[in-house]
Amino acid sequence: MDANATTPLLPEVLEAMRPWLLESFGNASSIHQHGQQARAAVEHARESVARLLNCRESEIVFTSGGTESDNMAVFGVVQQGGLVKPGDHVITSSIEHHAVLHAAERLQERGIDVTFLPVSSEGTIDPEDVRRALRPNTMLISVMMANNETGVIQPVEEIGRIAQEADVWFHTDAVQATGKLPIDVKAIGCDLLSISGHKMHAPQGTGVLYVRRGTRIEPLFFGGAHERQRRAGTENVAGIVGLGKAAEIAGDALRDGTMDRVAALRDRLERGILARVEDCAVNGAAAPRVPNTTNLRFDNLEGEALVIALDLKGLAVSGGSACMSGATEPSHVLTAMGLVSTSARASLRFSLTKLNTEDEIDAALELVPAAVNRLRELAPVNAGTLG
Ligand code: PLP
């Protein structure tokens, strides 16, 4: 139940990739038939991804994953000729993934002013805060579509309208939204949108940056003319084919009720734990959330100990803290929502895919209360909640 960390490759995705790993091995830039076959496979995948996002094929750039897509969006818009103009301004939020946050901090070190917008106690960004933060020299707004820790959905369409009115480039990190929510880049009004393959049953090391036609973006890599001069490097044909297949399957799952079933599983898990465990609450409960994620706070408990206890029983989840330079730091997302460090550390993320079953939910509903009670007895942690 840690799908927001990564998802398994679907058998259909592996089958689509298999010929490109074994029999056909052309370089998609080669003129001969092997190259042309690889090119056709890449372009077919591009069509599938474009359909999922409601954009043109030429607006899809294949990358190595969400991190590269985010970096390309952030640096690509703000830099010109590899240089930044000190004093230029970027707006982002305090709950972005580190792929955006650390890129923005790097820009800051180079003289760019960055506004890190706060969030409400439910984990949402107020579009009016975006409007108020705008300056004449704001170059970019980067606000994620759904948060990876809480699943909270951000008001990207309103932010898109504000960006368009102000004539500022708008990037959204949709890594945790893809396949979980319908995505229409035109409705969002974004210029740039990031996707990661491995969060949607495609292989790790694959991703996409949607780049709206007319968006001025500088490449991160220099070399060949691949991806219309936007991303140099021989295409990862098998990975791209897998991503294309996963995009088709993700589109189907949004239409055929599969994601509604995932939402029902998540709701049953969440309600079941709340009913069985005392002093437990959902972080971001009142906000709109993606269907697969719940972030639960178990007061008076060390979350990391619970992650380990559950892992020993075969249940994989993730905690509200991250290991940074050898020390565990409370999650920047949960602390931005106003949780004190002990409460952030006492929080766990459960994230599902369509492959999770009712039986697995039943098992979790047995395991989690038992593990929480045991840990609270063994090593009580006294904690406040909000601060
Ligand atoms: N953005 C978000 C919201 C994520 O959750 C992740 C991965 O956890 C990334 C970006 C980075 O994606 P990747 O692992 O493909 O580099």
Boltz pocket constraint, residues with backbone or C-beta under 6 A from the ligand:
constraints:
  - pocket:
      binder: B
      contacts: [[A, 4], [A, 5], [A, 64], [A, 65], [A, 66], [A, 67], [A, 68], [A, 70], [A, 97], [A, 99], [A, 144], [A, 146], [A, 147], [A, 148], [A, 173], [A, 175], [A, 176], [A, 195], [A, 196], [A, 197], [A, 198], [A, 205], [A, 206], [A, 207]]
      max_distance: 6.0
